[in-house]
Amino acid sequence: MTFAKSAIVALAFIGTTVPAAAAVTQIISPVASYTAATNLLGVPNPNGPNVLSIGDLGLTVTFSSFLDTRKVGVDWATWGSVPDTEDNRPSIFYSLSATSVQFTFSRRLSIWGFEAQPQPFSIRSYTVEYFDGATSLGTITRSIDGNAGARLLAATYGNGFTRAIVTTDTDFAMAQLRYQIVPEPATWAMLIAGFGMVGYAARRRGRIATLSN
């Protein structure tokens, strides 16, 4: 995905967000504009060894504790369905006995989100706090009913964050981990310069057309 596309698409799902208590803005549904604006970190090797990090060519995410890898329909009973979740049988991370997991990002992110479901089939409250270093940027909260399936926990913040912590009162599973990297200043400069050149070329064509008439 090019930066220009991701920056434009990121604006498209503002209507699917709700304001949080502080700087971050919560994204409440995995709509097409959200998935198009983000990259998906797939769960590696379901039923393989426990993992402490996951990554791709753009990002590495380190977890505060080891996570188990499982598959819905094999060793995790249910998940959810569209429009609440992207898929009804994804591969998942299971927190084992942990009720809180910290995600530390190798690059500054403007979007971080994932679907979550509690281990017991009951209603549990989730909080995700986003940080820039040691500075809290705010939290999002959501109650998720294990009987009703997983729900999205995601937020966006334009200036970016470097880590996030999800906390609840029981062990839980996560799937569809998605992110968007904050563009580097040089990328912003190139984009602005590109827009400037496009505008200049359009004005120049307009002047030439006027003279030719």
N, C-alpha and C positions, 0 to 999 in steps of 0.2 A: 504494500500500500504506500503510495506517495504521501509526503507530508501535506501537500495542498489538499488532497482528497480527504485525509483524516481530519484536518482542521475544519473543513467545510462540513463534513458529515457529523463531526462532534457537535455542531450547533443544532443539528436537525432533531436530536432527541431531547432538547430542553423541555419540550412540552410533556415528556414522560417522566419528569423529575419533580421532586418536592423539596423545598428548602429545608436544610438541617438547622440545628441550633446555632451553628457558627459558620465558618467560611465554606465548608464543603457542602456540596449539593447532592442529595440522594437521587439515584436512578432506581425506579421502582419496577421496571419490567424489561426483560431482554428482547426489546423490539428490534426490528431489522436495522434501524439506524445505529443502535448501540453496538450490535455485533459487527456492522460494517466499519465502525470507527475504531474497533479494537482488534487486538491479536489474541488468539486462543492458545493457552498453554495446556496441551493435552496431558492426561494422566498416564505415566509410563507403566508398561507391564503390569496390568491388573493381576493381583495375586502374586506379584513379585516381591522383592525385598522392600522393607520399609525405607522411606526416603527422607532426607533432610533438606533437599533443595530440588528445584526444577527450573528449566530454562530453555531458551531457544537462541537464535543468533542475535536477537535484540536485547534480551533481558535474562537475568538470573534472579530467582526469588529463593531466599533462604528461610526455612521455617524454624521456629523456636524449639520444636521438638519433632521427633520422628513421626511420620504419618504412614498409615497402612494404605495400600492400594487395593481396591476392590471393584467389583462389577455389579451394577444393579441387575437383579434378576438371577444372579448366581449366588453371591454371599451378602447382598444387601437387598431387602425385600422390594421396596418401591421407591419411586422418585417423584415424578410430577409429569405435567404435560403442557403443551403450548396453550395459552400464551404465558403461563407462569414460569415454565422452564423451556430450555431449548430442545431437550430430548427427554424421552421417558425412560431410557435405559443407558445412561452414560457410565463411563468409568469414573470412579470417585476416589477421593482421599478420605480416610477415616481417622479421626483424631485420637483413637484408642481411649485412654482414660483422661486425656487433657480436656479441660473446659475452656481453655484460652489458647490461641495460636497467634504468634506474631509473624508477620511477613516483612522481611527486609529486602528492599529492592536494590539492584546493582545500578540502576539509573533512576532519575527523577520521573515520576509518573503523573499524568494529569487525569487518568482514569484507572481505577482498580475495582474489580468486582468478581463475585463468584456466587453460585447457588449453594444453599445450605439446607440441611434437614437434621433435626434432632434424632438421636438414637431411640429414645422412647416415643411411642405414638401419642404424644400429648403436646400442649402448647408451651413453647419456651420463648423467652425474650432474648434477643441478640443485640449486642452493641458492637459497632466497629468504630474505632478511633483512628484518625489519620494524623500523621506527624510529619513535620519537616525537621529532621534531626531530633532534638529534644523538645521542640515546640509543638504543642497540640494545635491542630487546625480545626478541630471539631469532631463531632460524632454523628453517626446515623444509628437509628434503632428500628427494630422490626420484630413483631411476634410471629413465630412460625409454628404452625400446627403440623406435627408429624403425620397425623391422620389425613391431612389435606395435601401433603406433598411439600417438596422443596420450594423455596422462594429466593429471589435475587437479593443479595446484599452488595450494593455498588454505589460509588460516589465519584464525582468529578470535582476538580479544583484546578483552575487555570495555571496558577504558579507552580503547582506540583507538590508532591509529597515523597518522602523517602522510605517510609514504613507505615504499617497499619497493624492493628491488633483487634482480633475478633474475640468476644467474650460472651459466654452464656453460662448456664448452671448444670450442663450435662455434656457428655461426649456427643459428637456430631460428625456428619459427613459433608464434604464439599465437592463441587464439580464445576466445570465450565469456568475456570479461572481466566479472566480476561484483563488486558491492560492496554493503555495508550501512553507512549512516551512523550514527555514534554519536549517540544522541538528545541534544539540548540539555538543560541543567539545567531550563529552564522546561518542557520537554516532560515530563521525569521528574516534576516537581512537579504538573503537570496530571493525569498518569496516576495518581499516588498519590492526589491529591485526588479523582479520579473513582472510584477503588476505594473510598475512604473513604465517599463519598456513597452508593455502591451498598450497602456494608455497613450504613450507618446506616439506609437505607430498608428493607433487609431486616429489621433488628432492630425497626424501628418497626412494620412490618406484623405482625411476630410478636407484639408487645405488644398491638396493637389486636385481633388475633384472639383472644388470651388473655382480654382484657377483655370482648369480645363474648360469650364462652362463659360 
